[in-house]
Amino acid sequence: MVDLIPPRYAVGDGDFDPELGRRPIISLDGAVLDQVVAYDIEAGVVAKHGVDVHGEVVVDREREEIVKVDMHGTATVTLKP
């Protein structure tokens, strides 16, 4: 398996590899994030699922889709072995 970290990656990309998708540890300004669906290291953007105060994923009932939140800062990615 190649251990190259893509500079940008998203769950919806045509070349998304679920095996690689399970390995990234994504941080923004040093804080590890969960529920991440996309990142761009060079642009400093991470998109993640919105969560409520209980840590549950937020769903927009009108649009029938999970709410996504864009966060900006210094994005870093490492890979789990």
HTML snippet that shows the backbone in 3Dmol.js (N, CA, C, O; Angstrom):
<script src="https://3Dmol.org/build/3Dmol-min.js"></script>
<div id="view" style="width:600px;height:400px;position:relative"></div>
<script>
const pdb = `
ATOM      1  N   MET A   1       0.842  -1.179   0.000  1.00  0.00           N
ATOM      2  CA  MET A   1       0.000   0.000   0.000  1.00  0.00           C
ATOM      3  C   MET A   1       0.881   1.234   0.000  1.00  0.00           C
ATOM      4  O   MET A   1       1.884   1.289   0.713  1.00  0.00           O
ATOM      5  N   VAL A   2       0.516   2.205  -0.784  1.00  0.00           N
ATOM      6  CA  VAL A   2       1.259   3.449  -0.865  1.00  0.00           C
ATOM      7  C   VAL A   2       0.922   4.304   0.355  1.00  0.00           C
ATOM      8  O   VAL A   2      -0.245   4.445   0.720  1.00  0.00           O
ATOM      9  N   ASP A   3       1.951   4.870   0.980  1.00  0.00           N
ATOM     10  CA  ASP A   3       1.736   5.692   2.163  1.00  0.00           C
ATOM     11  C   ASP A   3       1.886   7.176   1.870  1.00  0.00           C
ATOM     12  O   ASP A   3       2.311   7.940   2.737  1.00  0.00           O
ATOM     13  N   LEU A   4       1.543   7.593   0.657  1.00  0.00           N
ATOM     14  CA  LEU A   4       1.578   9.004   0.325  1.00  0.00           C
ATOM     15  C   LEU A   4       0.293   9.657   0.811  1.00  0.00           C
ATOM     16  O   LEU A   4      -0.800   9.123   0.622  1.00  0.00           O
ATOM     17  N   ILE A   5       0.435  10.814   1.438  1.00  0.00           N
ATOM     18  CA  ILE A   5      -0.726  11.543   1.923  1.00  0.00           C
ATOM     19  C   ILE A   5      -1.170  12.511   0.830  1.00  0.00           C
ATOM     20  O   ILE A   5      -0.412  13.407   0.457  1.00  0.00           O
ATOM     21  N   PRO A   6      -2.381  12.345   0.315  1.00  0.00           N
ATOM     22  CA  PRO A   6      -2.854  13.275  -0.711  1.00  0.00           C
ATOM     23  C   PRO A   6      -2.987  14.679  -0.124  1.00  0.00           C
ATOM     24  O   PRO A   6      -3.427  14.823   1.016  1.00  0.00           O
ATOM     25  N   PRO A   7      -2.614  15.726  -0.882  1.00  0.00           N
ATOM     26  CA  PRO A   7      -2.734  17.087  -0.365  1.00  0.00           C
ATOM     27  C   PRO A   7      -4.189  17.527  -0.193  1.00  0.00           C
ATOM     28  O   PRO A   7      -4.483  18.444   0.574  1.00  0.00           O
ATOM     29  N   ARG A   8      -5.092  16.862  -0.915  1.00  0.00           N
ATOM     30  CA  ARG A   8      -6.524  17.108  -0.727  1.00  0.00           C
ATOM     31  C   ARG A   8      -7.250  15.779  -0.950  1.00  0.00           C
ATOM     32  O   ARG A   8      -6.809  14.948  -1.745  1.00  0.00           O
ATOM     33  N   TYR A   9      -8.351  15.591  -0.251  1.00  0.00           N
ATOM     34  CA  TYR A   9      -9.045  14.320  -0.324  1.00  0.00           C
ATOM     35  C   TYR A   9     -10.478  14.535   0.139  1.00  0.00           C
ATOM     36  O   TYR A   9     -10.723  15.325   1.050  1.00  0.00           O
ATOM     37  N   ALA A  10     -11.419  13.846  -0.475  1.00  0.00           N
ATOM     38  CA  ALA A  10     -12.819  13.961  -0.074  1.00  0.00           C
ATOM     39  C   ALA A  10     -13.529  12.636  -0.281  1.00  0.00           C
ATOM     40  O   ALA A  10     -13.250  11.903  -1.231  1.00  0.00           O
ATOM     41  N   VAL A  11     -14.443  12.345   0.617  1.00  0.00           N
ATOM     42  CA  VAL A  11     -15.204  11.104   0.544  1.00  0.00           C
ATOM     43  C   VAL A  11     -15.922  10.982  -0.795  1.00  0.00           C
ATOM     44  O   VAL A  11     -16.021   9.876  -1.325  1.00  0.00           O
ATOM     45  N   GLY A  12     -16.423  12.070  -1.355  1.00  0.00           N
ATOM     46  CA  GLY A  12     -17.178  12.018  -2.601  1.00  0.00           C
ATOM     47  C   GLY A  12     -16.346  12.029  -3.868  1.00  0.00           C
ATOM     48  O   GLY A  12     -16.902  11.976  -4.966  1.00  0.00           O
ATOM     49  N   ASP A  13     -15.015  12.097  -3.745  1.00  0.00           N
ATOM     50  CA  ASP A  13     -14.157  12.111  -4.934  1.00  0.00           C
ATOM     51  C   ASP A  13     -14.284  10.802  -5.706  1.00  0.00           C
ATOM     52  O   ASP A  13     -14.479   9.741  -5.112  1.00  0.00           O
ATOM     53  N   GLY A  14     -14.174  10.879  -7.022  1.00  0.00           N
ATOM     54  CA  GLY A  14     -14.249   9.689  -7.862  1.00  0.00           C
ATOM     55  C   GLY A  14     -13.152   8.685  -7.575  1.00  0.00           C
ATOM     56  O   GLY A  14     -13.339   7.484  -7.773  1.00  0.00           O
ATOM     57  N   ASP A  15     -11.998   9.169  -7.106  1.00  0.00           N
ATOM     58  CA  ASP A  15     -10.883   8.266  -6.814  1.00  0.00           C
ATOM     59  C   ASP A  15     -10.782   7.934  -5.323  1.00  0.00           C
ATOM     60  O   ASP A  15      -9.736   7.476  -4.865  1.00  0.00           O
ATOM     61  N   PHE A  16     -11.865   8.162  -4.559  1.00  0.00           N
ATOM     62  CA  PHE A  16     -11.844   7.864  -3.126  1.00  0.00           C
ATOM     63  C   PHE A  16     -11.592   6.382  -2.905  1.00  0.00           C
ATOM     64  O   PHE A  16     -12.272   5.536  -3.486  1.00  0.00           O
ATOM     65  N   ASP A  17     -10.620   6.071  -2.069  1.00  0.00           N
ATOM     66  CA  ASP A  17     -10.257   4.699  -1.725  1.00  0.00           C
ATOM     67  C   ASP A  17     -10.651   4.470  -0.268  1.00  0.00           C
ATOM     68  O   ASP A  17     -10.021   5.042   0.622  1.00  0.00           O
ATOM     69  N   PRO A  18     -11.670   3.655   0.010  1.00  0.00           N
ATOM     70  CA  PRO A  18     -12.112   3.439   1.387  1.00  0.00           C
ATOM     71  C   PRO A  18     -10.995   2.935   2.306  1.00  0.00           C
ATOM     72  O   PRO A  18     -10.976   3.262   3.493  1.00  0.00           O
ATOM     73  N   GLU A  19     -10.081   2.154   1.770  1.00  0.00           N
ATOM     74  CA  GLU A  19      -8.967   1.657   2.592  1.00  0.00           C
ATOM     75  C   GLU A  19      -8.095   2.819   3.062  1.00  0.00           C
ATOM     76  O   GLU A  19      -7.750   2.898   4.241  1.00  0.00           O
ATOM     77  N   LEU A  20      -7.742   3.712   2.157  1.00  0.00           N
ATOM     78  CA  LEU A  20      -6.968   4.896   2.537  1.00  0.00           C
ATOM     79  C   LEU A  20      -7.821   5.834   3.380  1.00  0.00           C
ATOM     80  O   LEU A  20      -7.309   6.480   4.294  1.00  0.00           O
ATOM     81  N   GLY A  21      -9.101   5.915   3.090  1.00  0.00           N
ATOM     82  CA  GLY A  21     -10.007   6.805   3.812  1.00  0.00           C
ATOM     83  C   GLY A  21     -10.141   6.500   5.288  1.00  0.00           C
ATOM     84  O   GLY A  21     -10.551   7.369   6.058  1.00  0.00           O
ATOM     85  N   ARG A  22      -9.804   5.283   5.706  1.00  0.00           N
ATOM     86  CA  ARG A  22      -9.853   4.905   7.121  1.00  0.00           C
ATOM     87  C   ARG A  22      -8.577   5.275   7.865  1.00  0.00           C
ATOM     88  O   ARG A  22      -8.540   5.187   9.093  1.00  0.00           O
ATOM     89  N   ARG A  23      -7.532   5.688   7.155  1.00  0.00           N
ATOM     90  CA  ARG A  23      -6.220   5.858   7.779  1.00  0.00           C
ATOM     91  C   ARG A  23      -5.845   7.269   8.211  1.00  0.00           C
ATOM     92  O   ARG A  23      -5.024   7.405   9.118  1.00  0.00           O
ATOM     93  N   PRO A  24      -6.390   8.319   7.622  1.00  0.00           N
ATOM     94  CA  PRO A  24      -5.914   9.656   7.997  1.00  0.00           C
ATOM     95  C   PRO A  24      -6.287  10.069   9.421  1.00  0.00           C
ATOM     96  O   PRO A  24      -7.379   9.779   9.910  1.00  0.00           O
ATOM     97  N   ILE A  25      -5.360  10.744  10.055  1.00  0.00           N
ATOM     98  CA  ILE A  25      -5.602  11.457  11.305  1.00  0.00           C
ATOM     99  C   ILE A  25      -5.477  12.924  10.914  1.00  0.00           C
ATOM    100  O   ILE A  25      -4.389  13.392  10.579  1.00  0.00           O
ATOM    101  N   ILE A  26      -6.578  13.641  10.955  1.00  0.00           N
ATOM    102  CA  ILE A  26      -6.623  15.007  10.434  1.00  0.00           C
ATOM    103  C   ILE A  26      -6.721  15.983  11.596  1.00  0.00           C
ATOM    104  O   ILE A  26      -7.582  15.867  12.468  1.00  0.00           O
ATOM    105  N   SER A  27      -5.807  16.953  11.577  1.00  0.00           N
ATOM    106  CA  SER A  27      -5.773  17.979  12.620  1.00  0.00           C
ATOM    107  C   SER A  27      -5.913  19.352  11.986  1.00  0.00           C
ATOM    108  O   SER A  27      -5.506  19.578  10.847  1.00  0.00           O
ATOM    109  N   LEU A  28      -6.491  20.253  12.744  1.00  0.00           N
ATOM    110  CA  LEU A  28      -6.593  21.647  12.329  1.00  0.00           C
ATOM    111  C   LEU A  28      -6.077  22.489  13.489  1.00  0.00           C
ATOM    112  O   LEU A  28      -6.612  22.439  14.597  1.00  0.00           O
ATOM    113  N   ASP A  29      -5.035  23.260  13.217  1.00  0.00           N
ATOM    114  CA  ASP A  29      -4.376  24.067  14.250  1.00  0.00           C
ATOM    115  C   ASP A  29      -3.995  23.213  15.460  1.00  0.00           C
ATOM    116  O   ASP A  29      -4.082  23.667  16.601  1.00  0.00           O
ATOM    117  N   GLY A  30      -3.574  21.976  15.200  1.00  0.00           N
ATOM    118  CA  GLY A  30      -3.088  21.081  16.249  1.00  0.00           C
ATOM    119  C   GLY A  30      -4.150  20.245  16.936  1.00  0.00           C
ATOM    120  O   GLY A  30      -3.804  19.350  17.707  1.00  0.00           O
ATOM    121  N   ALA A  31      -5.425  20.497  16.690  1.00  0.00           N
ATOM    122  CA  ALA A  31      -6.505  19.731  17.317  1.00  0.00           C
ATOM    123  C   ALA A  31      -6.977  18.641  16.364  1.00  0.00           C
ATOM    124  O   ALA A  31      -7.352  18.920  15.225  1.00  0.00           O
ATOM    125  N   VAL A  32      -6.955  17.388  16.841  1.00  0.00           N
ATOM    126  CA  VAL A  32      -7.411  16.259  16.023  1.00  0.00           C
ATOM    127  C   VAL A  32      -8.928  16.350  15.867  1.00  0.00           C
ATOM    128  O   VAL A  32      -9.655  16.570  16.836  1.00  0.00           O
ATOM    129  N   LEU A  33      -9.390  16.176  14.630  1.00  0.00           N
ATOM    130  CA  LEU A  33     -10.817  16.266  14.323  1.00  0.00           C
ATOM    131  C   LEU A  33     -11.387  14.898  13.983  1.00  0.00           C
ATOM    132  O   LEU A  33     -10.680  14.022  13.486  1.00  0.00           O
ATOM    133  N   ASP A  34     -12.670  14.728  14.256  1.00  0.00           N
ATOM    134  CA  ASP A  34     -13.367  13.530  13.793  1.00  0.00           C
ATOM    135  C   ASP A  34     -14.499  13.972  12.875  1.00  0.00           C
ATOM    136  O   ASP A  34     -14.735  15.169  12.715  1.00  0.00           O
ATOM    137  N   GLN A  35     -15.184  13.043  12.288  1.00  0.00           N
ATOM    138  CA  GLN A  35     -16.295  13.306  11.371  1.00  0.00           C
ATOM    139  C   GLN A  35     -15.861  14.087  10.128  1.00  0.00           C
ATOM    140  O   GLN A  35     -16.678  14.768   9.510  1.00  0.00           O
ATOM    141  N   VAL A  36     -14.573  13.991   9.758  1.00  0.00           N
ATOM    142  CA  VAL A  36     -14.059  14.722   8.597  1.00  0.00           C
ATOM    143  C   VAL A  36     -14.484  14.017   7.310  1.00  0.00           C
ATOM    144  O   VAL A  36     -14.375  12.797   7.196  1.00  0.00           O
ATOM    145  N   VAL A  37     -14.973  14.802   6.340  1.00  0.00           N
ATOM    146  CA  VAL A  37     -15.371  14.245   5.049  1.00  0.00           C
ATOM    147  C   VAL A  37     -14.489  14.743   3.911  1.00  0.00           C
ATOM    148  O   VAL A  37     -14.511  14.180   2.816  1.00  0.00           O
ATOM    149  N   ALA A  38     -13.703  15.808   4.165  1.00  0.00           N
ATOM    150  CA  ALA A  38     -12.801  16.333   3.137  1.00  0.00           C
ATOM    151  C   ALA A  38     -11.766  17.236   3.791  1.00  0.00           C
ATOM    152  O   ALA A  38     -12.000  17.824   4.847  1.00  0.00           O
ATOM    153  N   TYR A  39     -10.609  17.329   3.130  1.00  0.00           N
ATOM    154  CA  TYR A  39      -9.598  18.279   3.586  1.00  0.00           C
ATOM    155  C   TYR A  39      -8.791  18.767   2.397  1.00  0.00           C
ATOM    156  O   TYR A  39      -8.714  18.108   1.360  1.00  0.00           O
ATOM    157  N   ASP A  40      -8.194  19.935   2.573  1.00  0.00           N
ATOM    158  CA  ASP A  40      -7.267  20.497   1.598  1.00  0.00           C
ATOM    159  C   ASP A  40      -6.150  21.143   2.407  1.00  0.00           C
ATOM    160  O   ASP A  40      -6.327  22.215   2.986  1.00  0.00           O
ATOM    161  N   ILE A  41      -4.994  20.476   2.441  1.00  0.00           N
ATOM    162  CA  ILE A  41      -3.874  20.945   3.259  1.00  0.00           C
ATOM    163  C   ILE A  41      -3.411  22.319   2.801  1.00  0.00           C
ATOM    164  O   ILE A  41      -3.210  23.215   3.620  1.00  0.00           O
ATOM    165  N   GLU A  42      -3.242  22.487   1.494  1.00  0.00           N
ATOM    166  CA  GLU A  42      -2.714  23.752   0.969  1.00  0.00           C
ATOM    167  C   GLU A  42      -3.656  24.925   1.220  1.00  0.00           C
ATOM    168  O   GLU A  42      -3.197  26.024   1.531  1.00  0.00           O
ATOM    169  N   ALA A  43      -4.954  24.714   1.093  1.00  0.00           N
ATOM    170  CA  ALA A  43      -5.928  25.786   1.321  1.00  0.00           C
ATOM    171  C   ALA A  43      -6.231  25.980   2.807  1.00  0.00           C
ATOM    172  O   ALA A  43      -6.797  27.000   3.201  1.00  0.00           O
ATOM    173  N   GLY A  44      -5.853  24.998   3.629  1.00  0.00           N
ATOM    174  CA  GLY A  44      -6.130  25.089   5.063  1.00  0.00           C
ATOM    175  C   GLY A  44      -7.604  24.968   5.387  1.00  0.00           C
ATOM    176  O   GLY A  44      -8.129  25.689   6.236  1.00  0.00           O
ATOM    177  N   VAL A  45      -8.276  24.037   4.696  1.00  0.00           N
ATOM    178  CA  VAL A  45      -9.714  23.847   4.893  1.00  0.00           C
ATOM    179  C   VAL A  45      -9.996  22.385   5.222  1.00  0.00           C
ATOM    180  O   VAL A  45      -9.450  21.475   4.598  1.00  0.00           O
ATOM    181  N   VAL A  46     -10.856  22.181   6.209  1.00  0.00           N
ATOM    182  CA  VAL A  46     -11.333  20.848   6.555  1.00  0.00           C
ATOM    183  C   VAL A  46     -12.854  20.917   6.596  1.00  0.00           C
ATOM    184  O   VAL A  46     -13.415  21.809   7.233  1.00  0.00           O
ATOM    185  N   ALA A  47     -13.525  19.993   5.928  1.00  0.00           N
ATOM    186  CA  ALA A  47     -14.987  19.891   5.979  1.00  0.00           C
ATOM    187  C   ALA A  47     -15.329  18.687   6.841  1.00  0.00           C
ATOM    188  O   ALA A  47     -14.778  17.601   6.659  1.00  0.00           O
ATOM    189  N   LYS A  48     -16.235  18.889   7.771  1.00  0.00           N
ATOM    190  CA  LYS A  48     -16.631  17.789   8.648  1.00  0.00           C
ATOM    191  C   LYS A  48     -18.130  17.824   8.857  1.00  0.00           C
ATOM    192  O   LYS A  48     -18.783  18.833   8.593  1.00  0.00           O
ATOM    193  N   HIS A  49     -18.669  16.711   9.336  1.00  0.00           N
ATOM    194  CA  HIS A  49     -20.084  16.676   9.677  1.00  0.00           C
ATOM    195  C   HIS A  49     -20.316  17.588  10.874  1.00  0.00           C
ATOM    196  O   HIS A  49     -19.515  17.619  11.808  1.00  0.00           O
ATOM    197  N   GLY A  50     -21.413  18.325  10.837  1.00  0.00           N
ATOM    198  CA  GLY A  50     -21.803  19.105  12.005  1.00  0.00           C
ATOM    199  C   GLY A  50     -22.312  18.164  13.083  1.00  0.00           C
ATOM    200  O   GLY A  50     -22.988  17.179  12.786  1.00  0.00           O
ATOM    201  N   VAL A  51     -21.991  18.466  14.328  1.00  0.00           N
ATOM    202  CA  VAL A  51     -22.463  17.653  15.452  1.00  0.00           C
ATOM    203  C   VAL A  51     -23.097  18.565  16.503  1.00  0.00           C
ATOM    204  O   VAL A  51     -22.742  19.737  16.626  1.00  0.00           O
ATOM    205  N   ASP A  52     -24.037  18.006  17.252  1.00  0.00           N
ATOM    206  CA  ASP A  52     -24.694  18.774  18.306  1.00  0.00           C
ATOM    207  C   ASP A  52     -23.908  18.658  19.612  1.00  0.00           C
ATOM    208  O   ASP A  52     -22.822  18.078  19.638  1.00  0.00           O
ATOM    209  N   VAL A  53     -24.457  19.210  20.694  1.00  0.00           N
ATOM    210  CA  VAL A  53     -23.755  19.213  21.984  1.00  0.00           C
ATOM    211  C   VAL A  53     -23.551  17.810  22.544  1.00  0.00           C
ATOM    212  O   VAL A  53     -22.719  17.612  23.430  1.00  0.00           O
ATOM    213  N   HIS A  54     -24.297  16.841  22.040  1.00  0.00           N
ATOM    214  CA  HIS A  54     -24.167  15.457  22.497  1.00  0.00           C
ATOM    215  C   HIS A  54     -23.243  14.635  21.599  1.00  0.00           C
ATOM    216  O   HIS A  54     -23.052  13.439  21.818  1.00  0.00           O
ATOM    217  N   GLY A  55     -22.668  15.297  20.580  1.00  0.00           N
ATOM    218  CA  GLY A  55     -21.770  14.599  19.665  1.00  0.00           C
ATOM    219  C   GLY A  55     -22.481  13.848  18.556  1.00  0.00           C
ATOM    220  O   GLY A  55     -21.859  13.079  17.824  1.00  0.00           O
ATOM    221  N   GLU A  56     -23.775  14.066  18.429  1.00  0.00           N
ATOM    222  CA  GLU A  56     -24.559  13.401  17.385  1.00  0.00           C
ATOM    223  C   GLU A  56     -24.512  14.223  16.095  1.00  0.00           C
ATOM    224  O   GLU A  56     -24.527  15.454  16.131  1.00  0.00           O
ATOM    225  N   VAL A  57     -24.457  13.536  14.971  1.00  0.00           N
ATOM    226  CA  VAL A  57     -24.439  14.201  13.669  1.00  0.00           C
ATOM    227  C   VAL A  57     -25.759  14.946  13.463  1.00  0.00           C
ATOM    228  O   VAL A  57     -26.833  14.417  13.750  1.00  0.00           O
ATOM    229  N   VAL A  58     -25.662  16.189  12.959  1.00  0.00           N
ATOM    230  CA  VAL A  58     -26.839  17.028  12.727  1.00  0.00           C
ATOM    231  C   VAL A  58     -27.344  16.808  11.303  1.00  0.00           C
ATOM    232  O   VAL A  58     -26.569  16.832  10.346  1.00  0.00           O
ATOM    233  N   VAL A  59     -28.655  16.593  11.178  1.00  0.00           N
ATOM    234  CA  VAL A  59     -29.281  16.389   9.873  1.00  0.00           C
ATOM    235  C   VAL A  59     -30.202  17.570   9.585  1.00  0.00           C
ATOM    236  O   VAL A  59     -31.015  17.952  10.427  1.00  0.00           O
ATOM    237  N   ASP A  60     -30.072  18.146   8.389  1.00  0.00           N
ATOM    238  CA  ASP A  60     -30.982  19.189   7.921  1.00  0.00           C
ATOM    239  C   ASP A  60     -32.214  18.455   7.393  1.00  0.00           C
ATOM    240  O   ASP A  60     -32.168  17.850   6.322  1.00  0.00           O
ATOM    241  N   ARG A  61     -33.299  18.508   8.135  1.00  0.00           N
ATOM    242  CA  ARG A  61     -34.508  17.741   7.793  1.00  0.00           C
ATOM    243  C   ARG A  61     -35.152  18.244   6.501  1.00  0.00           C
ATOM    244  O   ARG A  61     -35.733  17.452   5.760  1.00  0.00           O
ATOM    245  N   GLU A  62     -35.062  19.540   6.219  1.00  0.00           N
ATOM    246  CA  GLU A  62     -35.658  20.064   4.984  1.00  0.00           C
ATOM    247  C   GLU A  62     -34.928  19.548   3.756  1.00  0.00           C
ATOM    248  O   GLU A  62     -35.553  19.154   2.772  1.00  0.00           O
ATOM    249  N   ARG A  63     -33.615  19.551   3.820  1.00  0.00           N
ATOM    250  CA  ARG A  63     -32.809  19.102   2.671  1.00  0.00           C
ATOM    251  C   ARG A  63     -32.550  17.600   2.695  1.00  0.00           C
ATOM    252  O   ARG A  63     -32.097  17.026   1.704  1.00  0.00           O
ATOM    253  N   GLU A  64     -32.838  16.967   3.825  1.00  0.00           N
ATOM    254  CA  GLU A  64     -32.591  15.539   4.008  1.00  0.00           C
ATOM    255  C   GLU A  64     -31.133  15.194   3.759  1.00  0.00           C
ATOM    256  O   GLU A  64     -30.811  14.261   3.022  1.00  0.00           O
ATOM    257  N   GLU A  65     -30.249  15.976   4.397  1.00  0.00           N
ATOM    258  CA  GLU A  65     -28.816  15.710   4.273  1.00  0.00           C
ATOM    259  C   GLU A  65     -28.111  16.080   5.569  1.00  0.00           C
ATOM    260  O   GLU A  65     -28.599  16.886   6.361  1.00  0.00           O
ATOM    261  N   ILE A  66     -26.964  15.475   5.758  1.00  0.00           N
ATOM    262  CA  ILE A  66     -26.145  15.771   6.927  1.00  0.00           C
ATOM    263  C   ILE A  66     -25.529  17.154   6.760  1.00  0.00           C
ATOM    264  O   ILE A  66     -25.038  17.500   5.686  1.00  0.00           O
ATOM    265  N   VAL A  67     -25.561  17.937   7.831  1.00  0.00           N
ATOM    266  CA  VAL A  67     -24.975  19.276   7.817  1.00  0.00           C
ATOM    267  C   VAL A  67     -23.455  19.147   7.789  1.00  0.00           C
ATOM    268  O   VAL A  67     -22.875  18.366   8.544  1.00  0.00           O
ATOM    269  N   LYS A  68     -22.820  19.919   6.914  1.00  0.00           N
ATOM    270  CA  LYS A  68     -21.356  19.940   6.839  1.00  0.00           C
ATOM    271  C   LYS A  68     -20.867  21.314   7.257  1.00  0.00           C
ATOM    272  O   LYS A  68     -21.503  22.327   6.965  1.00  0.00           O
ATOM    273  N   VAL A  69     -19.728  21.340   7.948  1.00  0.00           N
ATOM    274  CA  VAL A  69     -19.137  22.574   8.445  1.00  0.00           C
ATOM    275  C   VAL A  69     -17.731  22.687   7.883  1.00  0.00           C
ATOM    276  O   VAL A  69     -16.936  21.754   7.999  1.00  0.00           O
ATOM    277  N   ASP A  70     -17.418  23.839   7.266  1.00  0.00           N
ATOM    278  CA  ASP A  70     -16.055  24.105   6.803  1.00  0.00           C
ATOM    279  C   ASP A  70     -15.296  24.811   7.914  1.00  0.00           C
ATOM    280  O   ASP A  70     -15.785  25.775   8.502  1.00  0.00           O
ATOM    281  N   MET A  71     -14.096  24.319   8.193  1.00  0.00           N
ATOM    282  CA  MET A  71     -13.234  24.918   9.207  1.00  0.00           C
ATOM    283  C   MET A  71     -11.939  25.334   8.530  1.00  0.00           C
ATOM    284  O   MET A  71     -11.465  24.656   7.618  1.00  0.00           O
ATOM    285  N   HIS A  72     -11.366  26.447   8.971  1.00  0.00           N
ATOM    286  CA  HIS A  72     -10.173  26.995   8.339  1.00  0.00           C
ATOM    287  C   HIS A  72      -9.047  27.122   9.357  1.00  0.00           C
ATOM    288  O   HIS A  72      -9.280  27.466  10.516  1.00  0.00           O
ATOM    289  N   GLY A  73      -7.816  26.841   8.910  1.00  0.00           N
ATOM    290  CA  GLY A  73      -6.635  26.947   9.762  1.00  0.00           C
ATOM    291  C   GLY A  73      -5.492  26.182   9.123  1.00  0.00           C
ATOM    292  O   GLY A  73      -5.456  25.992   7.908  1.00  0.00           O
ATOM    293  N   THR A  74      -4.562  25.748   9.954  1.00  0.00           N
ATOM    294  CA  THR A  74      -3.440  24.953   9.469  1.00  0.00           C
ATOM    295  C   THR A  74      -3.828  23.482   9.546  1.00  0.00           C
ATOM    296  O   THR A  74      -3.929  22.912  10.632  1.00  0.00           O
ATOM    297  N   ALA A  75      -4.043  22.878   8.388  1.00  0.00           N
ATOM    298  CA  ALA A  75      -4.458  21.475   8.323  1.00  0.00           C
ATOM    299  C   ALA A  75      -3.233  20.577   8.193  1.00  0.00           C
ATOM    300  O   ALA A  75      -2.345  20.832   7.379  1.00  0.00           O
ATOM    301  N   THR A  76      -3.196  19.529   9.002  1.00  0.00           N
ATOM    302  CA  THR A  76      -2.136  18.525   8.907  1.00  0.00           C
ATOM    303  C   THR A  76      -2.776  17.146   8.869  1.00  0.00           C
ATOM    304  O   THR A  76      -3.830  16.915   9.461  1.00  0.00           O
ATOM    305  N   VAL A  77      -2.122  16.243   8.164  1.00  0.00           N
ATOM    306  CA  VAL A  77      -2.641  14.884   8.020  1.00  0.00           C
ATOM    307  C   VAL A  77      -1.504  13.901   8.234  1.00  0.00           C
ATOM    308  O   VAL A  77      -0.432  14.040   7.646  1.00  0.00           O
ATOM    309  N   THR A  78      -1.743  12.911   9.076  1.00  0.00           N
ATOM    310  CA  THR A  78      -0.837  11.775   9.227  1.00  0.00           C
ATOM    311  C   THR A  78      -1.674  10.528   8.967  1.00  0.00           C
ATOM    312  O   THR A  78      -2.903  10.589   8.955  1.00  0.00           O
ATOM    313  N   LEU A  79      -1.010   9.406   8.760  1.00  0.00           N
ATOM    314  CA  LEU A  79      -1.730   8.162   8.480  1.00  0.00           C
ATOM    315  C   LEU A  79      -1.555   7.166   9.610  1.00  0.00           C
ATOM    316  O   LEU A  79      -0.456   6.981  10.131  1.00  0.00           O
ATOM    317  N   LYS A  80      -2.660   6.524   9.982  1.00  0.00           N
ATOM    318  CA  LYS A  80      -2.583   5.397  10.906  1.00  0.00           C
ATOM    319  C   LYS A  80      -1.854   4.282  10.178  1.00  0.00           C
ATOM    320  O   LYS A  80      -1.964   4.157   8.959  1.00  0.00           O
ATOM    321  N   PRO A  81      -1.104   3.465  10.926  1.00  0.00           N
ATOM    322  CA  PRO A  81      -0.402   2.344  10.254  1.00  0.00           C
ATOM    323  C   PRO A  81      -1.364   1.330   9.662  1.00  0.00           C
ATOM    324  O   PRO A  81      -0.932   0.340   9.071  1.00  0.00           O
TER     325      PRO A  81
END
`;
const viewer = $3Dmol.createViewer("view");
viewer.addModel(pdb, "pdb");
viewer.setStyle({}, {cartoon: {color: "spectrum"}});
viewer.zoomTo();
viewer.render();
</script>
